[in-house]
Amino acid sequence: ITKHGELGGDIRKMFIPSFKDWIFMNADLSQAEARVVALLSEDEELLRWFAENVDVHARTASFIFGGEEERYQKVKGKEPPERYIGKRGRHAYAYGTSPKKLMLVANTDARRFGIDIQISLWRADQILKIMDEKCPKISQVYWPTIRGIAHGNRTIRTAHGRVRQFLNRLNDDLYREMYSYIPQADVADKTKTAMIKAKQKFPLLRIVLEAHDAFTCEGPRNMIEQEVAPYVKEVMEEPIDFSECTISRGLLSIPADVEVGDNYKDLHKLKLAA
């Protein structure tokens, strides 16, 4: 911490495991919300991309900035700024975000997390127009379905059984709130379910952080690498059953990446047996 009370340098350097011979493990659902939106939208092309292990956010970045999508893929866990904008743009479009809000949120978070990119209002508007062209199923299937619910009983049940009735005034803000509810709630509940199961199975495990589509824990090296990591990956990748969801669909399995490390800054992917 600097003399002015600000955080200096890379804050992740501050975090090391609590005990000797302990390590961190981070489990992260891959492109989770985009997969849920693809299923709810019945977007067979996008679902096929996911099945083929396409980095959809990198491909989205190529739509926006041009060039080959390989330029925008993560390298050793580091995300290119353009991929970050691709991810932001895809989520913003799916949830009906305005160009101004996309610009403000993307730029604010980029500054907050040290991502070297800013977009103009014109660019934000162009991103949403590109997404409208590339993702027609969202406006053709997903949005009309949600708006039908908004004009009906306004009640949504998620795949994990959360039930919420939306009582705000019927307008675009209500639609946006409803568009995001199922993807965000089910991804968060999937993460929390895996985290709780891991803690119940391995009581010695210590949960450090939960962040929507990922969680971090710490424990003895051998236990983490040999037992916890394979179990967590298996649990996180168990299919989510959308048959009882208000927007009834089938099963969706979301791949999970598992990383380990002696400190939070230097996590690396753990190779697990198939």
Backbone torsions as a table, in degrees:
resi	resn	phi	psi	omega
1	ILE	NA	132.7	-177.8
2	THR	-75.2	171.6	180.0
3	LYS	-66.7	-15.7	178.7
4	HIS	-92.0	5.4	178.2
5	GLY	81.3	14.9	-179.7
6	GLU	-99.5	156.3	176.8
7	LEU	-77.1	125.7	-179.0
8	GLY	-108.9	145.2	176.6
9	GLY	71.9	-159.1	-178.3
10	ASP	-88.2	110.5	-176.0
11	ILE	-60.3	-25.6	-177.5
12	ARG	-64.6	-20.1	178.5
13	LYS	-65.8	-18.8	-175.9
14	MET	-75.8	-18.2	-170.3
15	PHE	-101.5	117.8	174.2
16	ILE	-130.1	156.8	-178.9
17	PRO	-60.0	159.3	-173.9
18	SER	-73.0	-27.4	-174.0
19	PHE	-134.4	159.0	175.9
20	LYS	-62.6	140.8	179.8
21	ASP	68.9	14.3	171.2
22	TRP	-99.6	154.9	176.9
23	ILE	-136.9	165.1	173.6
24	PHE	-90.0	151.2	169.1
25	MET	-133.8	132.2	177.0
26	ASN	-120.4	128.7	177.4
27	ALA	-116.0	129.9	-169.7
28	ASP	-135.6	122.5	175.4
29	LEU	-71.0	136.3	-173.0
30	SER	-89.5	116.9	174.7
31	GLN	49.6	44.9	-166.1
32	ALA	-65.3	-52.4	-176.5
33	GLU	-63.6	-37.9	179.3
34	ALA	-63.1	-34.8	177.7
35	ARG	-67.7	-41.9	179.4
36	VAL	-63.9	-44.5	178.8
37	VAL	-61.2	-40.2	178.6
38	ALA	-60.5	-42.2	178.9
39	LEU	-66.1	-47.7	-178.6
40	LEU	-63.5	-31.3	-179.6
41	SER	-85.0	-5.8	-174.7
42	GLU	54.6	43.4	-179.1
43	ASP	-89.6	90.0	-174.7
44	GLU	-64.6	-35.5	179.2
45	GLU	-64.5	-46.0	-179.9
46	LEU	-66.5	-39.9	176.6
47	LEU	-62.1	-35.6	177.3
48	ARG	-67.3	-39.0	176.1
49	TRP	-58.3	-45.1	179.1
50	PHE	-62.8	-42.0	179.5
51	ALA	-62.8	-28.6	179.4
52	GLU	-90.3	10.4	178.3
53	ASN	62.2	32.4	173.8
54	VAL	-71.4	137.4	171.1
55	ASP	-79.2	94.7	-172.2
56	VAL	-63.8	-35.7	179.6
57	HIS	-69.0	-34.9	175.4
58	ALA	-68.0	-40.3	177.9
59	ARG	-64.9	-38.8	176.7
60	THR	-62.2	-40.5	177.1
61	ALA	-60.6	-36.9	178.7
62	SER	-67.6	-33.3	175.0
63	PHE	-62.7	-38.8	-173.6
64	ILE	-81.0	-45.3	-171.4
65	PHE	-106.0	-8.3	-178.6
66	GLY	83.0	171.7	179.6
67	GLY	84.7	177.6	-178.3
68	GLU	-77.4	144.6	-177.3
69	GLU	-65.6	-23.0	178.9
70	GLU	-59.5	-27.8	179.3
71	ARG	-63.6	-23.8	-171.4
72	TYR	-109.6	7.9	179.4
73	GLN	-79.3	155.4	177.2
74	LYS	-64.4	141.2	175.4
75	VAL	-125.5	116.9	-177.7
76	LYS	52.3	43.1	175.9
77	GLY	80.7	-4.8	-178.8
78	LYS	-93.4	129.9	-176.0
79	GLU	-97.1	124.7	174.7
80	PRO	-61.9	147.7	179.9
81	PRO	-56.2	-35.9	-178.2
82	GLU	-66.4	-35.6	177.2
83	ARG	-64.8	-39.7	176.8
84	TYR	-57.8	-43.6	179.2
85	ILE	-67.9	-38.2	176.7
86	GLY	-59.7	-43.8	178.9
87	LYS	-64.4	-46.2	179.1
88	ARG	-60.6	-43.0	-178.3
89	GLY	-65.5	-40.3	179.6
90	ARG	-64.2	-46.6	179.2
91	HIS	-65.6	-41.6	-178.0
92	ALA	-60.8	-43.9	-179.6
93	TYR	-65.4	-46.0	-177.8
94	ALA	-58.2	-32.5	-175.5
95	TYR	-101.1	13.3	173.0
96	GLY	71.5	25.9	-177.5
97	THR	-69.5	143.5	177.8
98	SER	-77.2	157.8	177.1
99	PRO	-56.3	-41.6	-177.9
100	LYS	-63.3	-44.0	-179.1
101	LYS	-67.5	-39.7	176.7
102	LEU	-58.0	-46.9	179.3
103	MET	-58.9	-49.2	-175.3
104	LEU	-65.5	-45.6	-177.3
105	VAL	-69.4	-44.2	-179.8
106	ALA	-62.2	-43.8	-178.4
107	ASN	-70.7	-40.2	179.6
108	THR	-63.4	-47.2	-179.4
109	ASP	-69.0	-32.7	177.1
110	ALA	-62.4	-43.8	177.4
111	ARG	-64.9	-41.8	-176.9
112	ARG	-62.3	-39.5	-175.1
113	PHE	-101.9	10.9	175.4
114	GLY	70.2	31.5	178.6
115	ILE	-92.9	125.5	-170.6
116	ASP	-84.1	71.2	176.4
117	ILE	-161.7	146.1	173.5
118	GLN	-140.0	146.4	179.3
119	ILE	-121.7	149.5	178.4
120	SER	-87.0	170.3	175.8
121	LEU	-62.7	-38.7	177.4
122	TRP	-60.9	-45.1	-179.7
123	ARG	-63.4	-41.7	179.2
124	ALA	-60.7	-41.9	178.3
125	ASP	-63.8	-41.8	178.3
126	GLN	-64.2	-38.3	178.6
127	ILE	-59.6	-46.4	-178.8
128	LEU	-67.2	-34.2	176.3
129	LYS	-67.8	-38.8	176.9
130	ILE	-63.7	-42.9	179.5
131	MET	-64.7	-36.6	178.0
132	ASP	-62.0	-37.9	178.5
133	GLU	-72.2	-40.4	-173.4
134	LYS	-84.8	-19.2	-175.5
135	CYS	-126.1	60.9	-174.7
136	PRO	-63.6	-24.8	-177.1
137	LYS	-66.4	-25.7	179.1
138	ILE	-65.2	-47.1	-179.4
139	SER	-78.7	-23.1	-177.8
140	GLN	-88.0	-31.3	-173.6
141	VAL	-118.7	-55.9	-170.1
142	TYR	-69.3	-53.7	-178.2
143	TRP	-60.1	-47.4	179.0
144	PRO	-60.0	-35.7	178.8
145	THR	-64.2	-45.9	179.5
146	ILE	-65.3	-41.8	-179.8
147	ARG	-65.1	-33.0	175.2
148	GLY	-62.1	-40.2	176.9
149	ILE	-66.5	-39.6	180.0
150	ALA	-62.5	-33.5	179.7
151	HIS	-88.0	-1.8	177.2
152	GLY	-105.9	-121.5	-176.8
153	ASN	-87.1	-3.0	175.8
154	ARG	59.4	24.1	-177.4
155	THR	-111.7	129.7	179.9
156	ILE	-121.6	132.9	172.6
157	ARG	-111.7	126.7	-180.0
158	THR	-83.6	172.8	177.7
159	ALA	-62.7	-29.3	179.9
160	HIS	-89.0	3.4	174.0
161	GLY	94.5	4.0	173.5
162	ARG	-68.0	136.5	177.3
163	VAL	-122.6	128.3	179.7
164	ARG	-138.7	135.5	172.8
165	GLN	-105.5	130.2	-177.1
166	PHE	-94.8	118.3	-170.6
167	LEU	-111.1	2.0	-178.9
168	ASN	-71.9	171.0	179.5
169	ARG	-60.1	142.6	-178.8
170	LEU	-74.2	103.0	178.6
171	ASN	-158.5	-173.8	-177.4
172	ASP	-62.4	-33.8	178.8
173	ASP	-63.3	-38.2	177.4
174	LEU	-65.9	-44.5	177.6
175	TYR	-55.9	-47.4	-177.8
176	ARG	-60.5	-41.8	179.5
177	GLU	-62.6	-38.9	-179.0
178	MET	-75.4	-35.5	177.6
179	TYR	-56.6	-40.6	-172.6
180	SER	-85.3	-13.3	-167.6
181	TYR	-64.2	-53.9	-175.8
182	ILE	-64.1	-50.9	-179.6
183	PRO	-58.6	-45.4	-176.7
184	GLN	-71.1	-41.1	-178.7
185	ALA	-67.7	-44.2	-176.6
186	ASP	-71.0	-34.9	176.0
187	VAL	-65.4	-45.5	179.2
188	ALA	-62.6	-41.4	-178.9
189	ASP	-69.7	-34.0	176.2
190	LYS	-62.7	-44.1	178.9
191	THR	-63.1	-47.9	-178.7
192	LYS	-63.5	-39.2	178.7
193	THR	-61.5	-45.7	178.9
194	ALA	-63.4	-41.1	-179.4
195	MET	-62.6	-45.0	-179.3
196	ILE	-66.2	-43.0	178.9
197	LYS	-61.2	-40.9	-179.9
198	ALA	-64.3	-42.7	179.5
199	LYS	-65.3	-38.7	179.1
200	GLN	-67.4	-38.3	-178.3
201	LYS	-77.1	-33.2	-178.5
202	PHE	-125.1	82.1	-175.2
203	PRO	-57.7	-27.0	180.0
204	LEU	-70.1	-20.8	-178.7
205	LEU	-60.9	139.9	178.1
206	ARG	-115.9	121.8	178.0
207	ILE	-79.9	126.6	-177.4
208	VAL	-100.5	-40.1	-171.7
209	LEU	-157.1	140.9	170.9
210	GLU	-126.4	128.1	-174.4
211	ALA	-137.9	69.8	172.1
212	HIS	67.1	-74.6	-177.6
213	ASP	-110.6	15.6	-178.2
214	ALA	-154.2	157.0	170.9
215	PHE	-146.3	153.7	-178.7
216	THR	-121.1	138.5	177.9
217	CYS	-138.5	173.1	176.8
218	GLU	-138.8	153.7	179.3
219	GLY	-178.6	178.1	178.7
220	PRO	-56.9	139.3	-174.4
221	ARG	-52.1	-52.6	-176.0
222	ASN	-62.3	-40.9	179.9
223	MET	-65.0	-44.1	180.0
224	ILE	-62.3	-52.5	-173.1
225	GLU	-71.1	-38.3	-172.6
226	GLN	-93.3	-28.5	-174.2
227	GLU	-120.3	-52.6	-172.9
228	VAL	-67.0	-50.0	-175.3
229	ALA	-58.6	-49.5	178.6
230	PRO	-62.3	-37.8	-179.8
231	TYR	-66.0	-46.0	-178.3
232	VAL	-63.2	-43.4	179.0
233	LYS	-60.6	-43.0	179.3
234	GLU	-62.2	-44.8	-177.9
235	VAL	-67.6	-43.1	-178.7
236	MET	-66.3	-28.0	-177.9
237	GLU	-92.7	-0.7	174.4
238	GLU	-59.8	135.2	-175.7
239	PRO	-59.7	142.9	171.1
240	ILE	-90.6	128.9	-177.7
241	ASP	-95.0	110.9	-178.9
242	PHE	-94.3	12.4	-176.6
243	SER	-66.6	-28.8	180.0
244	GLU	-98.5	2.5	176.7
245	CYS	-70.2	152.8	177.5
246	THR	-55.3	-40.7	171.3
247	ILE	-94.8	92.0	-170.5
248	SER	-70.6	123.2	177.8
249	ARG	-137.7	-169.0	-178.5
250	GLY	-94.1	-146.3	-178.7
251	LEU	-91.0	147.3	176.5
252	LEU	-137.5	120.8	174.8
253	SER	-104.8	128.0	-178.7
254	ILE	-108.3	119.5	179.1
255	PRO	-61.0	149.2	179.2
256	ALA	-124.1	136.6	174.2
257	ASP	-98.0	135.2	179.8
258	VAL	-118.7	126.5	179.3
259	GLU	-122.2	150.3	176.7
260	VAL	-134.1	162.4	177.8
261	GLY	-177.8	158.5	178.6
262	ASP	-76.7	-17.9	171.4
263	ASN	-146.8	163.8	-171.8
264	TYR	-69.8	-21.0	-178.5
265	LYS	-75.6	-34.0	-170.4
266	ASP	-112.0	47.1	176.3
267	LEU	-70.4	146.1	177.5
268	HIS	-139.8	153.2	-177.8
269	LYS	-63.1	137.5	177.3
270	LEU	-96.7	126.6	178.2
271	LYS	-80.1	119.4	-178.7
272	LEU	-110.5	145.9	179.2
273	ALA	-65.5	140.5	-179.5
274	ALA	-69.0	NA	NA
